[in-house]
Amino acid sequence: MTSNTTFTTPPPTAKYAILSFPTPEILLVTLNRPDQLNCINLDGHIELDAIWSWLDGEPSLRVGIVTGSGRAFCAGADLKEWNTNNTTGTRRSMPPSGFAALSRRSGKKPIIAAVNGLAYGGGMETAVNCDIVVASSGASFALPEVKRGVVALAGALPRLVRTVGKQRAMEMALTGRTYGTSEMQRWGV
């Protein structure tokens, strides 16, 4: 973590993300589980909740940016953890702010998704739940939950309906198809 800025409170400790400050007013959060395609486990959601809450409370910061390390922006939820928790009956709660601490976030400062690779499932929902999406030409987006017998419930579906229309949102949710950056841009994402 590099910064020449003095904060009123120190940034939260991050295990699953790298925090950096490209300029004194910008918080860059890089999801850092590249071997797992930056999928987010429950502790990662809790960590992101603390990070975004800190961003909102820190007067010197104006904007947050979220991106991913390696070849993925974010491949969604940690399905291995999800399967283990379902098998063992373990119940742990998501933070009130929801998936990636963005789907029900009530923060005041904008967050930009810098999509640099795969944005699948909850990763696509993370991007859609941000205020602005900027994607590399090689980025890809998908809601593959339907192929796994689950549903995308991290807040993207109502936002997608408003952004791309009901029929396109239904196509995305019901087919699990992968979309490129140019198509998402044409659709307004």
Secondary structure, DSSP 8 states (H G I E B T S, - for coil): ---S---SS-----SSEEEE-SSTTEEEEEE--GGGTT-B-HHHHHHHHHHHHHHHH-TT--EEEEEESTTEEE--B-HHHHHHHHHHT------TT-GGGTTT---SS-EEEEE-SEEETHHHHHHHHSSEEEE-TT-EEE-GGGGGT----SSHHHHHHHHH-HHHHHHHHHH--EEEHHHHHHHT-
